[in-house]
């Protein structure tokens, strides 16, 4: 009798934990944006971040990337700007070899570091694609 009570308690605990986890709406891309981009580009992503007045070039409106690229979100271009490989002038991000955030998005030679950098960029790009104005 006691074993069945313990078993049922364990099953109930797993079910409640699973249901709670499933209801968690954590947005990795939005979190990545808030941590790495919002200070310049703003919470709204319209270039109105808290530090914009200290920058020599106004941060771009990230909600219009698709509109500025023929209605299609420019995944490759955005990826290369974020990880520092873009040959485009990226102004406040610093030299293309060293974006202002350093090595956060830079893929390292090791597999885990490369995968981690790629996941962070992918999550960020997903978020940016979702906030594009129509």
C-alpha distance (Angstrom), angle and dihedral (degrees) to the residues before:
residue distance angle dihedral
X1 . . .
X2 3.79 . .
X3 3.83 92.6 .
X4 3.81 91.7 53.6
X5 3.82 90.3 51.6
X6 3.78 91.3 51.4
X7 3.80 90.4 46.1
X8 3.82 92.8 49.5
X9 3.79 90.6 46.7
X10 3.80 90.3 51.9
X11 3.82 92.0 47.9
X12 3.81 90.5 48.7
X13 3.81 91.7 48.8
X14 3.81 92.0 50.0
X15 3.81 91.6 47.5
X16 3.81 93.1 49.6
X17 3.81 92.0 45.3
X18 3.79 92.0 48.6
X19 3.79 92.2 48.4
X20 3.80 91.0 48.9
X21 3.80 92.0 48.6
X22 3.79 91.7 47.9
X23 3.81 90.3 53.8
X24 3.79 93.0 53.2
X25 3.78 108.7 110.2
X26 3.77 100.2 -165.3
X27 3.79 110.7 164.1
X28 3.81 107.4 -154.2
X29 3.80 93.0 -171.9
X30 3.79 93.8 50.3
X31 3.79 90.0 47.4
X32 3.81 91.1 49.2
X33 3.80 89.9 49.5
X34 3.81 92.3 49.7
X35 3.80 91.7 49.2
X36 3.80 99.1 43.5
X37 3.80 111.2 19.6
X38 3.80 112.8 24.0
X39 3.80 96.4 77.8
X40 3.82 88.9 68.9
X41 3.80 105.5 19.1
X42 3.82 94.6 37.9
X43 3.76 133.4 -124.9
X44 3.80 87.1 -80.7
X45 3.86 90.5 49.8
X46 3.80 89.2 -129.8
X47 3.81 95.7 119.4
X48 3.79 94.6 -94.1
X49 3.80 100.9 118.6
X50 3.78 124.6 150.6
X51 3.81 94.4 -104.5
X52 3.82 97.2 44.6
X53 3.82 92.6 104.8
X54 3.81 89.5 59.8
X55 3.80 94.3 53.7
X56 3.80 125.2 91.7
X57 3.81 91.3 -141.8
X58 3.78 123.3 42.8
X59 3.82 111.2 -115.5
X60 3.78 113.0 -110.2
X61 3.78 125.3 -107.8
X62 3.80 102.0 -104.2
X63 3.81 92.9 -167.4
X64 3.81 90.3 71.3
X65 3.80 100.2 50.8
X66 3.81 92.5 109.5
X67 3.80 92.6 45.2
X68 3.81 90.1 52.2
X69 3.82 90.6 50.2
X70 3.78 101.5 53.2
X71 3.80 96.4 -80.3
X72 3.80 94.5 -58.5
X73 3.79 123.1 107.9
X74 3.84 105.0 -116.5
X75 3.79 99.6 -131.0
X76 3.81 98.1 170.8
X77 3.80 94.2 44.1
X78 3.81 92.8 47.3
X79 3.82 91.4 46.5
X80 3.80 91.6 52.6
X81 3.81 93.0 47.7
X82 3.80 91.0 50.1
X83 3.79 96.3 47.6
X84 3.81 93.1 40.5
X85 3.82 99.7 -113.8
X86 3.79 96.6 110.2
X87 3.76 116.4 120.5
X88 3.81 87.5 -155.6
X89 3.79 118.6 102.1
X90 3.78 104.5 -96.2
X91 3.80 98.7 -178.3
X92 3.78 112.4 -167.8
X93 3.79 92.0 25.7
X94 3.77 87.3 75.0
X95 3.76 128.9 -130.2
X96 3.76 111.9 -14.0
X97 3.79 89.0 -116.2
X98 3.82 91.9 58.5
X99 3.80 118.9 27.5
X100 3.78 115.1 -160.7
X101 3.82 91.5 -102.5
X102 3.78 91.5 59.7
X103 3.77 118.8 -148.1
X104 3.80 98.6 -13.6
X105 3.80 92.3 109.6
X106 3.76 98.2 23.7
X107 3.78 113.7 112.7
X108 3.78 111.8 -127.5
X109 3.79 127.0 -149.4
X110 3.79 92.7 -100.7
X111 3.79 122.2 84.7
X112 3.84 98.3 -126.5
X113 3.82 93.1 49.3
X114 3.80 91.8 47.0
X115 3.80 92.2 48.8
X116 3.80 91.6 47.3
X117 3.82 92.3 50.6
X118 3.80 91.5 47.1
X119 3.81 92.6 49.3
X120 3.80 91.5 50.9
X121 3.80 92.2 49.6
X122 3.80 92.2 44.5
X123 3.80 91.8 51.7
X124 3.78 91.0 47.8
X125 3.81 92.8 49.0
X126 3.79 90.6 48.8
X127 3.80 89.8 54.3
X128 3.80 93.3 46.2
X129 3.81 91.2 49.6
X130 3.81 89.9 52.0
X131 3.82 94.3 53.3
X132 3.80 96.8 52.6
X133 3.81 115.1 127.9
X134 3.77 114.4 -121.3
